[in-house]
Every structure is written in structure tokens, then in C-alpha cells.
Amino acid sequence: MFKHYKGGSFKVFSDEEVKQIHEATVYLLGNVGIKIHNDTARQIYEENGASVDHDSKIVKIPRTMIEDAIDSNPSKIILCGREEKNDLLLEGANVHLGTGGTVLNTLDLETGEKRPTGVRDVAGYAKFTDALENIAFFVINCYPDDVATEDVDVNRFYHAFANTSKHVMGGIYTMDGLKSVIKMSEDIAGGKDKLLERPFVSFITLMMSPLLMEVTYTDFLIEVARHGLPITTPSEPLAGANSPVTLAGTITLNNAESLGGLILTQLINKGNPTIYGSTSSIMDMRTGTYMAGCIESALINAGCAQMSQHYKIPMYGTGGMSDSKVVDAQAGYESANTALTVALSGCNYIHDAFGLLEFCTTLSYEKMVVDNDSVGMALRAVKGVETNKDTIAADVIEEVGPAGHFLDHEHTMKHVRSEFYFPTLADRKQRSIWESEGSKDTFTRAHEEAKRIFAEHKSLGFSEDMEKYLRENYKGIK
């Protein structure tokens, strides 16, 4: 099992405020409804007792249907890696952070210039996920510009599976692609039953704001739910644009939309492992631009985490991004503050926490390395301060006494590695040593570490027979 710590020390709402948002959500779903363009989804809702107007495409969901879906959804979901050491326990306020986004550009590791992402970057960022110890999972974070549209899905997931043994999640672009990825996953697992027993792959659908489900994403949701595989149903309301400018209003809308998708999965396949989700943020009212690194996004996601904990449903959330164009101080403080806030809230599965720049449109290998340290510190904060007789250490303080020291005490040796976080990138040397080693700044050290990972890290990959089988049976793999 991948290491995790229990968050939840930071709460946006009081218990009474959580109930207010829940009741507002029930009202919206039952009286305003969701506009569902997908005919099959409307039929499923209608057959199960929802009020459906096929002319307006509005589906109104009664309280009992909402409550039944929440009750039937698992409160504990295990997302597996291809190696058991990378299994993730999503339950309560357990916290994991990983990659995310589906960006179109990366900063080239050799030139530093911005360029379109390709298959080599899907593989490269998967390899970095495999190598960096604080990344818990790989949400496939870039789009391969160098393959045909009909081959995008198989290339994204194949190169992800080939380069990391951590859990892989991703969005989908075509129905044929989705079916191929599910079949490929079953082939790698050794069959459908084995994949369901240890699901090392999961999928992202998307609810639209305000209160809308379109055709294609909903088709994907239906297909995944019928296969019984893990799925997340996030929405992305932007405060001030397609949701209320108030954060509480945006959280309420996000809550209604994500539950709308979750309810549909439960109607299709009761008990299907479904993860409540948010990718919500705000619009910059001065420029009309989506903001990724703003603290308000973190507060919205933290509020949604509290709602998911109220429902006892695991949550997929967002934190750790930056709107900076380069790996600089802005990239550092925006990413650190948003990741820390959402982690302290106890969100289970925080994606987008590694490598993202420029409104979630550009990736950086160097920033992946920087974020690994930053997230390590955030996880140490989530872990908190263990307090018991041994850690209070009054007896040790008495033994050492006034004017003594604790450097060579057995108590120090016993606890130092569990109490302190030791960063791998940060410079903590004296200035004279730092200067003698070339006065390297953080970006330079991150660049060198990124090049080392590319050169030296070996991923699990596939056996020769499996590699041959996959390439023979999935012809679009580049």
C-alpha cells in the first residue's frame, strides 16, 4: 500500500453549514434538475423514478434517489497499481497527491522552449511519476500531438502502463478508444475478472456547469459503469463565470453536478466504485481568464472535500497548479499553497499537483521534481504532530537535564526519520559549501535531477511476450 496520511484538520464549513449546502443541493436536483442531452441517461433516470421532461431534457432527481445512490456507493475504494506497493486506499480523509491535466504543451528539457506534447512526453511524465517518491498516481497529464485522433487513447494508456507501475487514470476521447483501453487493461491484468479484482486503471468523465450532462462524456460514463471499473465524476464550475461568484455557491453547484454523475453510475451498476470530484476554480474578473493557481480554487476543493466526507464518498480534487509561465517563485508559492490547503482538508485523490504551469496548459519536467519536494512537505504537515508519552518525552528531557543535548540520545535515533521530512532537492548546506558546488539555484538542481531520471530510471514495463502481443493487437501504438 502506498504511504498516506489522514487529513481533515482544515475545515471550510461548520457541521451546520455542511447541512445547509446538502439541503440546497437536494433542492436544486429535485426542483431545478439537470439538463441531460444523452437519451440513454435520461431513460435510465426515468426508469428508476426520476421526473423526466424529454422535450426540455430536464431530469429532476428526488431525495430518495440521491440518498440511495450515496448509500450504495462504496465508502472505501482501492485503486491498485501494477505493483501492490502502489495500491491507494481512498477512504475517510486519507490523502494522496498525483499528476493531472491533459495539457497540449511542455517546456522542453533540452532547450527550455515551449513545444507541443507528444507520445514521448506521455512516456516521460509517466516515468517521472514512477521515479518520484511523493507522487502517488499518474493521471495522464498530456495529449500526444503526434498521433492520429483515433489512436490517442490507446497511446496515452499504453505508454502510461509501460512507464509506471503506479495507478493510472485518464480521460477518454473516443468510444472506440475507451473500449480498446478497457480490453488492453484486461489483457495486461490477465482477464476481466483479474482487472476487476485489482483495477490498476480508472477513468474520468466530466459534468458540465451549470447543471448539464452532454452526450459524449455521458456515453463514456455509461460504458465504464457497465464494466464495473472505477470512475470519477468531477465538474468544473468557475466562480463568476458558469457558477455563482460566491465560493459557497460554487461548492453547492459542484456538489449537485458531481452527485448527478455519481447517481447515474449507481443506477447503472449499484455499488460501482465512483469517486466524487471537483476541478473547480475561479475566473479572473479583470481578464476573463481561468485561474489555476489561485487560493480560491483550493478553498472550493477543500469545501467539496468536506462534503464528500459528509457523504462518506471518496473524493477526486485539484491542487498544486500555477499560472506562472516558468518555474519561478510564483510557481512555487502558488503550487505549495493550493496543494497544502487541499491536502489538509483531507481530499483523497488530489490531481494536478505536479508539473503544471500557465493556467494548466503547460508541463515542466523540472517542476515535477520541485513539486516532489513541495508535496513531501505538505504531506508532513498533513501527518501532524504525534502526541503520546513517548513523543512528549518528559522522561528524556529529565534524563538529559539542563544544559545537556539530545544529539546522541537513543530517543533521537528512534524518532528522527519519522518526525522530520528530508527534502531531496532543497539546498540546506552552508553558503560556502553551496558556492563551492557551483552556486546552483533550485531550477538548475531540478534540471539536473530531471536529466538523471531520464537517463537512469527503469520502469516495470512489460515482458517481451506481452509487449509483442500489445503491439500486434493494438496497431495504433506508436
C-alpha positions in Angstrom: 0.0 0.0 0.0 1.3 3.5 -0.9 2.0 5.6 2.1 -0.8 8.0 3.1 -1.7 10.3 6.0 -5.0 11.3 7.3 -6.0 14.9 6.7 -9.1 16.8 7.7 -7.6 19.3 10.2 -8.6 22.2 7.9 -12.4 22.6 7.6 -14.1 25.2 5.5 -17.6 24.7 7.0 -19.2 24.0 10.3 -21.4 21.0 10.6 -24.5 23.2 10.2 -23.1 24.8 7.1 -22.5 21.3 5.6 -26.2 20.5 6.2 -27.2 23.8 4.5 -25.2 23.0 1.4 -26.6 19.5 1.3 -30.2 20.7 1.6 -29.6 23.3 -1.1 -28.2 20.5 -3.3 -31.2 18.3 -2.7 -33.5 21.3 -3.6 -31.6 22.0 -6.9 -31.5 18.4 -8.0 -35.2 17.9 -7.2 -36.7 21.2 -8.3 -34.4 22.7 -10.9 -32.9 19.5 -12.2 -30.1 18.7 -14.6 -30.3 19.1 -18.4 -29.2 15.8 -19.8 -28.7 15.6 -23.6 -27.9 11.9 -23.6 -31.0 9.9 -24.4 -29.9 6.7 -22.8 -29.1 8.5 -19.5 -32.5 10.2 -19.4 -34.1 6.8 -20.0 -32.1 5.3 -17.1 -33.2 8.1 -14.8 -36.8 7.8 -15.9 -36.9 4.0 -15.4 -35.7 4.4 -11.9 -38.3 7.1 -10.8 -36.8 10.5 -11.7 -39.1 13.1 -13.3 -38.0 13.5 -16.9 -39.2 16.0 -19.5 -37.8 14.7 -22.8 -38.7 17.9 -24.7 -36.6 20.2 -22.4 -34.3 17.3 -21.5 -34.6 18.3 -17.8 -34.2 15.4 -15.3 -35.4 16.1 -11.7 -33.9 13.8 -9.1 -35.9 13.0 -5.9 -34.3 13.0 -2.5 -34.7 9.2 -2.1 -32.7 8.6 -5.3 -29.9 10.8 -4.1 -29.8 9.1 -0.7 -29.9 5.6 -2.2 -27.0 6.4 -4.6 -24.9 7.8 -1.8 -25.6 4.8 0.4 -24.8 2.3 -2.4 -21.5 3.9 -3.5 -18.5 2.4 -1.7 -17.1 4.5 1.1 -13.8 2.7 0.6 -12.2 2.4 -2.8 -8.8 0.8 -3.5 -7.2 2.0 -6.7 -4.4 -0.5 -7.5 -1.0 -0.2 -9.0 0.5 -2.9 -11.2 2.6 -3.5 -8.0 0.9 -3.8 -4.7 3.2 -1.3 -3.0 1.5 1.3 -5.1 -2.1 0.5 -4.2 -4.1 3.5 -2.9 -6.7 3.4 -0.1 -9.3 6.1 -0.8 -11.3 6.3 2.4 -12.2 9.0 5.0 -9.7 11.7 4.9 -6.7 9.7 3.6 -4.6 11.9 1.3 -2.7 11.1 -1.9 -1.4 13.6 -4.4 -0.5 12.9 -8.1 -0.4 14.3 -11.6 -3.2 15.6 -13.8 -4.4 17.9 -16.5 -4.4 17.0 -20.2 -2.1 19.7 -21.5 -1.0 20.4 -25.0 2.5 21.8 -24.3 5.6 21.2 -22.3 8.8 23.1 -21.6 11.4 21.0 -23.5 14.0 19.6 -21.1 16.9 20.3 -23.5 16.0 23.7 -24.9 13.7 25.1 -22.3 11.4 26.2 -25.1 7.6 25.6 -25.1 6.6 22.9 -27.6 3.6 20.6 -28.3 3.5 17.4 -26.2 3.9 14.0 -27.9 4.0 10.3 -27.2 7.5 10.7 -25.7 6.0 13.1 -23.1 3.3 10.7 -22.1 6.0 8.2 -21.5 8.4 10.7 -19.9 5.9 12.1 -17.4 4.8 8.5 -16.6 8.5 7.6 -15.9 8.8 10.7 -13.6 5.7 9.6 -11.8 7.3 6.2 -11.3 10.6 7.7 -10.0 9.5 10.4 -7.7 8.5 9.0 -4.3 5.8 11.5 -3.3 3.7 11.1 -6.5 1.0 8.6 -5.6 -0.6 8.1 -9.0 -0.5 9.0 -12.7 -3.4 10.9 -14.1 -2.3 11.0 -17.7 -1.3 14.6 -18.0 -0.7 15.4 -21.7 -2.1 14.9 -25.1 0.1 13.2 -27.8 0.0 15.7 -30.7 2.0 13.3 -32.9 -0.6 10.5 -33.3 -4.0 10.4 -35.1 -7.1 11.2 -33.1 -8.4 7.6 -33.3 -5.1 6.4 -31.8 -4.8 8.9 -29.0 -6.5 6.8 -26.3 -4.5 3.6 -26.8 -1.2 5.6 -27.0 -1.9 7.5 -23.8 -2.8 4.5 -21.7 -0.2 2.1 -23.3 2.7 4.5 -22.7 1.3 5.2 -19.2 1.2 1.5 -18.3 4.6 0.8 -19.8 6.3 3.5 -17.8 4.8 3.5 -14.3 3.5 0.8 -12.0 1.5 3.3 -10.1 -2.2 3.7 -10.6 -3.2 5.1 -14.0 -6.3 7.3 -14.5 -7.2 9.2 -17.6 -9.9 10.9 -19.7 -11.0 9.4 -23.0 -11.5 10.9 -26.4 -13.5 8.3 -28.4 -15.8 5.4 -27.6 -13.6 3.0 -29.7 -10.6 4.3 -27.8 -12.3 3.6 -24.4 -13.3 0.1 -25.4 -9.7 -0.6 -26.6 -8.2 0.7 -23.4 -10.5 -1.4 -21.3 -9.6 -4.5 -23.4 -5.9 -3.6 -23.2 -6.2 -3.3 -19.4 -7.9 -6.7 -19.2 -5.1 -8.2 -21.4 -2.4 -6.8 -19.1 -4.3 -8.0 -16.0 -4.8 -11.5 -17.3 -8.5 -11.2 -17.9 -11.7 -9.2 -17.0 -12.1 -10.8 -13.5 -8.5 -10.1 -12.6 -8.8 -6.5 -13.6 -11.9 -6.0 -11.5 -10.1 -7.7 -8.6 -7.2 -5.3 -8.9 -8.2 -2.3 -11.0 -4.9 -0.5 -11.9 -6.8 1.8 -14.3 -9.7 4.2 -13.8 -11.4 6.8 -15.9 -12.5 10.4 -15.8 -15.8 11.7 -17.1 -17.0 15.3 -16.8 -20.2 17.1 -15.7 -20.8 20.5 -17.3 -21.7 23.7 -15.5 -24.3 24.8 -14.8 -26.3 21.6 -14.3 -25.6 19.9 -17.6 -24.6 16.5 -18.9 -23.7 16.3 -22.6 -23.8 13.3 -24.9 -20.2 12.0 -25.3 -18.9 12.1 -21.8 -22.1 10.6 -20.5 -21.8 7.8 -23.0 -18.3 7.2 -21.6 -19.7 7.1 -18.0 -22.3 4.6 -19.0 -19.7 2.3 -20.7 -17.3 2.4 -17.8 -20.1 1.8 -15.2 -21.3 -1.2 -17.2 -17.8 -2.7 -17.0 -17.7 -2.1 -13.2 -14.5 -0.1 -13.3 -13.6 2.9 -11.1 -14.7 6.2 -12.4 -14.7 9.8 -11.2 -17.5 12.4 -11.9 -16.0 15.8 -11.4 -17.5 19.1 -12.5 -15.6 22.3 -13.2 -17.7 25.4 -12.3 -15.8 28.6 -12.5 -16.9 31.1 -9.9 -18.1 34.3 -11.5 -18.5 32.6 -15.0 -20.6 29.5 -15.1 -21.3 29.4 -11.4 -22.0 32.0 -8.7 -19.2 34.3 -7.8 -19.5 33.2 -4.1 -17.4 30.3 -3.2 -20.3 28.7 -1.2 -22.5 28.9 -4.3 -19.9 27.3 -6.5 -19.3 24.5 -4.0 -23.1 23.9 -3.9 -23.3 23.8 -7.7 -20.2 21.5 -7.9 -21.8 19.2 -5.3 -25.1 18.9 -7.2 -23.3 18.2 -10.5 -20.8 15.6 -9.2 -23.6 13.8 -7.4 -25.7 13.9 -10.6 -23.0 11.8 -12.3 -22.5 9.6 -9.3 -26.2 8.8 -9.1 -26.2 7.8 -12.7 -23.4 5.3 -12.2 -25.3 3.8 -9.2 -28.4 3.4 -11.3 -26.5 1.6 -14.0 -24.4 -0.6 -11.7 -25.2 -0.4 -8.0 -22.1 -0.4 -5.9 -19.8 0.7 -8.8 -16.7 2.4 -7.4 -17.4 6.0 -8.1 -15.4 9.0 -6.9 -17.0 12.4 -6.2 -15.0 15.1 -7.9 -14.1 18.7 -8.4 -11.8 20.6 -10.8 -13.4 23.9 -9.9 -11.7 27.3 -9.8 -12.5 30.9 -10.5 -12.4 33.3 -13.4 -10.2 36.3 -13.2 -12.9 39.0 -13.4 -10.3 41.5 -14.8 -9.2 39.4 -17.8 -11.9 36.7 -18.2 -9.2 34.1 -17.8 -9.4 30.7 -16.0 -7.2 30.7 -12.9 -5.3 27.6 -11.9 -3.0 28.7 -9.1 -5.5 30.8 -7.1 -6.1 30.2 -3.4 -9.9 30.3 -4.0 -9.7 27.2 -6.1 -8.1 25.4 -3.1 -10.9 26.7 -0.8 -13.5 25.4 -3.2 -11.9 22.0 -3.4 -11.4 21.9 0.3 -15.1 22.6 0.8 -16.0 19.9 -1.7 -13.8 17.5 0.3 -15.8 18.3 3.4 -19.0 17.5 1.5 -17.6 14.2 0.3 -16.6 13.3 3.8 -20.1 14.1 5.0 -21.4 11.6 2.4 -18.6 9.1 3.1 -17.6 9.0 -0.6 -14.0 9.2 -1.7 -13.1 12.5 -3.5 -11.0 13.5 -6.5 -9.9 17.1 -6.2 -7.5 19.7 -7.5 -4.5 21.5 -6.0 -0.8 22.3 -6.8 -1.1 24.2 -10.0 0.4 27.6 -11.0 -0.4 30.3 -13.5 3.3 31.2 -13.9 4.8 30.6 -17.3 8.2 29.4 -15.9 9.4 27.5 -12.9 10.0 30.5 -10.6 8.9 31.9 -7.2 5.3 32.3 -8.3 5.2 28.7 -9.5 6.5 27.7 -6.1 4.2 29.7 -3.8 1.0 29.1 -5.8 1.6 25.4 -6.1 2.6 24.9 -2.5 -0.3 26.9 -1.0 -3.0 25.3 -3.0 -1.7 21.7 -2.6 -1.2 22.2 1.1 -4.7 23.6 1.6 -6.5 20.8 -0.2 -4.3 18.2 1.4 -5.1 19.5 4.9 -8.8 19.3 4.1 -8.4 15.5 3.7 -9.2 15.2 -0.1 -8.4 11.6 -1.0 -7.0 11.9 -4.6 -5.5 15.3 -5.4 -4.6 15.5 -9.0 -2.8 18.3 -10.9 -0.2 18.6 -8.1 2.9 18.0 -10.2 4.4 19.9 -13.1 1.6 22.2 -14.2 2.1 25.8 -15.3 0.3 28.6 -17.3 -3.3 28.0 -16.5 -2.9 24.2 -16.6 -1.8 24.3 -20.3 1.9 23.6 -20.0 4.0 21.0 -18.2 7.6 21.1 -16.9 9.8 18.2 -16.1 11.8 20.4 -13.7 8.6 21.5 -11.9 7.7 17.8 -11.4 11.0 17.5 -9.4 10.4 20.7 -7.5 6.8 19.7 -6.7 8.0 16.4 -5.3 9.8 18.2 -2.5 6.9 20.6 -2.0 4.3 17.8 -1.8 6.6 16.0 0.6 6.4 19.0 2.9 2.7 19.2 2.5 2.3 15.5 3.5 4.4 16.1 6.5 2.0 18.9 7.6 -1.0 16.6 6.9 0.7 13.9 9.1 0.6 16.4 12.0 2.2 16.0 15.4 2.0 12.6 17.0 1.4 13.1 20.7 1.9 10.4 23.4 4.1 9.8 26.4 7.0 8.7 24.2 6.9 11.8 21.9 6.2 14.3 24.7 9.5 12.8 26.1 9.4 14.3 29.6 11.5 11.4 30.8 14.1 12.0 28.1 14.2 15.8 28.9 14.6 14.9 32.6 17.4 12.4 31.8 19.4 14.9 29.7 18.7 17.7 32.1 19.6 21.4 32.0 22.4 22.4 29.6 22.6 18.9 28.0 22.0 17.9 24.4 19.9 15.2 22.6 22.1 14.6 19.5 23.3 11.1 20.5 20.3 10.1 22.6 18.6 6.8 21.6 15.2 8.7 21.5 16.6 10.9 18.8 17.8 8.0 16.7 14.4 6.3 17.2 12.3 9.2 16.0 14.3 11.5 13.7 13.3 9.8 10.4 9.6 9.7 11.2 9.5 13.2 12.7 11.5 15.2 10.1 10.9 15.4 6.4 14.2 15.3 4.5 13.9 17.0 1.1 15.8 15.6 -1.8 16.1 18.8 -3.9 16.2 21.7 -1.4 19.6 23.1 -0.6 20.3 23.1 3.2 24.1 23.5 3.1 26.2 26.4 4.4 26.7 29.1 1.8 30.4 28.3 1.5 29.6 24.7 0.5 26.8 25.8 -1.8 29.2 28.2 -3.6 32.0 25.6 -3.8 29.5 23.3 -5.6 28.6 25.9 -8.2 26.0 28.2 -6.5 23.2 26.2 -8.2 19.7 27.6 -7.8 16.6 25.4 -7.4 15.8 25.3 -11.1 19.4 24.2 -12.0 19.3 21.4 -9.5 15.8 20.3 -10.7 17.0 20.3 -14.3 20.0 18.1 -13.4 17.8 15.7 -11.4 15.3 15.5 -14.3 18.0 14.6 -16.7 19.2 11.9 -14.3 15.8 10.4 -14.1 15.5 10.2 -17.8 18.9 8.5 -18.1 18.8 6.1 -15.1 15.3 5.3 -14.0 14.0 1.9 -15.1 10.2 1.3 -15.0 8.4 -2.0 -14.6 7.4 -2.2 -18.3 6.1 -5.4 -19.9 7.5 -8.9 -20.6 8.7 -9.4 -24.1 5.7 -11.6 -24.9 3.2 -9.0 -23.5 5.0 -6.2 -25.4 4.8 -8.2 -28.6 1.1 -9.1 -28.0 0.1 -5.5 -27.3 1.8 -4.1 -30.3 0.3 -6.8 -32.6 -3.2 -6.4 -31.3 -3.3 -2.6 -30.9 -1.9 -1.4 -34.2 -2.2 2.3 -33.4 0.5 2.2 -30.7 3.4 4.4 -31.7 
